[in-house]
Amino acid sequence: MYTVIFSFMINDLDIIDRQILSLLQANARITTKEISEKLGLTKTPIYERIKKLERKKIIKKYVTILDNRQIDLSLVVYINVLLNKHTKEAVGSFENQVKNFDEVMECYYISGNADFLVKVVCKDMDDYHDFIMNKFSIIENINQFYSSFVLSESKTETAYSI
C-alpha cells in the first residue's frame, strides 16, 4: 500500500521538481538563483515549485547534519524494544515518552522480533548507562530491550534517489 502511494507521489513530480529536490538534498543552503542557473530557468518558477513542494509536505524541513563525533556524542546505540501491551494507548505512550529524550535520535514502530527500534546517541558508555538507568528503563510497559552498539559506519545517507 505504501509503495503505491509513494509511487503516485513520485510519478506526480516532473523532471524539474526531481532536479530541484536532488539539488536541495545535496545542499539545503543552495539559493533559488543557483538552482535556476543550474536548471536554466528563471528564479520565480523555481521559487514557486519549491513552495509547492513544501506545501505538499514533500519537503519536510531543512537541516544541518552534524558529525556526532565532533560534538562529543560518539556512542551510537540501536535498541530493540519489546512491549508488554500493544494497545493503541500503550504504543502511543511509549512513543510520546521517548520523544522527550534528547538522546533519542530516531524511533520506529516495527514488525518482527521487536516492537520498536530506537537510535540513541551518547557521549560514552557511562552516559549510556545513565540514560538507561534514569530515563529509558523507567518507562512503563517495556518488557525487554536489547542494545546493539555501532562499531563503525559503512554508509550514512540522508538523500533519497528520486
C-alpha positions as CSV (number, residue, x, y, z in Angstrom):
1,M,0.0,0.0,0.0
2,Y,2.7,2.5,0.9
3,T,4.6,1.7,-2.3
4,V,1.6,2.6,-4.4
5,I,1.1,5.9,-2.5
6,F,4.8,6.7,-2.8
7,S,4.9,5.8,-6.5
8,F,2.0,8.0,-7.1
9,M,3.7,10.9,-5.4
10,I,6.9,10.4,-7.2
11,N,5.2,10.0,-10.6
12,D,3.3,13.3,-9.8
13,L,6.7,15.1,-9.9
14,D,8.1,16.2,-13.2
15,I,11.8,16.2,-14.1
16,I,12.3,19.8,-12.9
17,D,10.8,19.0,-9.5
18,R,13.1,16.0,-9.2
19,Q,16.1,18.0,-10.1
20,I,15.2,20.7,-7.6
21,L,14.8,18.0,-4.9
22,S,18.1,16.4,-5.8
23,L,19.9,19.8,-5.6
24,L,18.3,20.7,-2.3
25,Q,19.1,17.2,-0.8
26,A,22.7,17.7,-1.7
27,N,22.9,21.2,-0.3
28,A,19.9,22.7,1.6
29,R,21.7,26.1,1.5
30,I,21.6,26.4,-2.3
31,T,19.9,29.6,-3.3
32,T,17.0,29.9,-5.7
33,K,19.3,31.8,-8.0
34,E,21.8,29.0,-8.1
35,I,19.1,26.4,-8.7
36,S,17.7,28.5,-11.6
37,E,21.2,28.8,-13.1
38,K,21.8,25.1,-12.9
39,L,18.4,24.2,-14.5
40,G,18.3,27.1,-17.0
41,L,15.1,28.6,-15.6
42,T,14.3,31.9,-14.0
43,K,14.1,32.3,-10.2
44,T,10.3,32.8,-10.0
45,P,9.2,29.4,-11.3
46,I,11.9,27.7,-9.1
47,Y,10.7,29.6,-6.1
48,E,7.1,28.7,-6.8
49,R,8.0,25.0,-7.3
50,I,9.9,24.9,-4.0
51,K,6.9,26.4,-2.2
52,K,4.6,23.9,-3.8
53,L,6.9,21.0,-2.7
54,E,6.8,22.4,0.8
55,R,3.0,22.8,0.8
56,K,2.6,19.2,-0.3
57,K,5.0,18.1,2.5
58,I,7.4,16.5,0.1
59,I,10.0,18.8,1.6
60,K,9.5,18.3,5.4
61,K,12.3,20.6,6.7
62,Y,15.8,21.9,6.1
63,V,18.5,20.7,8.4
64,T,22.3,20.9,9.1
65,I,23.8,17.4,9.6
66,L,26.5,17.4,12.2
67,D,29.3,14.9,12.8
68,N,28.3,13.4,16.1
69,R,31.9,12.6,17.0
70,Q,32.9,16.2,16.6
71,I,30.3,17.2,19.2
72,D,31.2,14.6,21.8
73,L,28.4,12.1,21.0
74,S,30.4,9.3,19.7
75,L,28.5,6.3,21.1
76,V,25.6,5.3,18.8
77,V,23.3,2.5,20.0
78,Y,20.3,0.8,18.5
79,I,17.8,-0.5,21.0
80,N,15.3,-3.2,20.1
81,V,12.3,-2.8,22.4
82,L,9.6,-5.3,23.3
83,L,6.5,-4.0,25.0
84,N,4.1,-5.8,27.4
85,K,1.0,-4.3,25.9
86,H,0.3,-3.4,22.3
87,T,-2.8,-1.3,22.6
88,K,-3.0,2.0,20.7
89,E,-2.7,3.8,24.0
90,A,0.3,1.7,25.2
91,V,2.2,2.2,21.9
92,G,1.4,5.9,21.8
93,S,2.5,6.3,25.4
94,F,5.9,4.7,24.6
95,E,6.3,6.9,21.6
96,N,5.5,10.1,23.5
97,Q,7.9,9.3,26.3
98,V,10.9,8.5,24.1
99,K,10.3,11.7,22.0
100,N,11.2,13.7,25.1
101,F,14.7,12.2,25.5
102,D,17.5,14.3,23.8
103,E,19.5,11.1,23.4
104,V,16.9,9.5,21.1
105,M,17.5,10.5,17.5
106,E,15.1,8.1,15.8
107,C,12.3,5.8,16.9
108,Y,10.5,3.4,14.7
109,Y,7.5,1.2,15.4
110,I,8.4,-2.0,13.6
111,S,7.3,-5.6,12.8
112,G,9.3,-8.7,13.5
113,N,11.0,-9.8,16.7
114,A,10.8,-6.3,18.4
115,D,8.1,-3.7,18.6
116,F,10.4,-0.6,18.4
117,L,13.8,0.2,17.1
118,V,15.3,3.3,18.8
119,K,18.5,5.0,17.8
120,V,20.3,6.7,20.7
121,V,23.5,8.8,20.8
122,C,25.5,9.4,23.9
123,K,28.9,10.7,24.9
124,D,30.2,7.3,26.1
125,M,29.2,4.1,27.9
126,D,28.9,5.9,31.3
127,D,26.5,8.4,29.7
128,Y,24.5,5.5,28.1
129,H,24.4,3.7,31.4
130,D,22.9,6.8,33.0
131,F,20.4,7.2,30.2
132,I,19.3,3.5,30.6
133,M,19.1,3.6,34.4
134,N,17.5,7.0,34.9
135,K,15.3,7.5,31.8
136,F,14.8,4.6,29.5
137,S,14.3,1.7,31.9
138,I,11.7,3.6,34.0
139,I,9.3,3.7,31.0
140,E,6.3,1.6,31.9
141,N,5.2,-1.2,29.5
142,I,8.8,-2.2,28.5
143,N,9.1,-5.9,28.7
144,Q,12.6,-6.3,27.4
145,F,15.2,-4.4,25.4
146,Y,18.4,-5.3,23.6
147,S,21.2,-2.9,22.8
148,S,23.4,-3.0,19.7
149,F,26.5,-0.8,19.7
150,V,27.7,0.8,16.5
151,L,31.4,-0.1,16.0
152,S,31.8,1.8,12.7
153,E,29.8,3.4,9.9
154,S,30.0,2.0,6.4
155,K,27.3,4.2,4.9
156,T,25.2,7.1,6.2
157,E,22.9,8.8,3.7
158,T,20.2,11.3,4.1
159,A,19.3,11.9,0.4
160,Y,16.8,9.8,-1.4
161,S,17.4,8.8,-5.1
162,I,14.4,10.2,-6.9
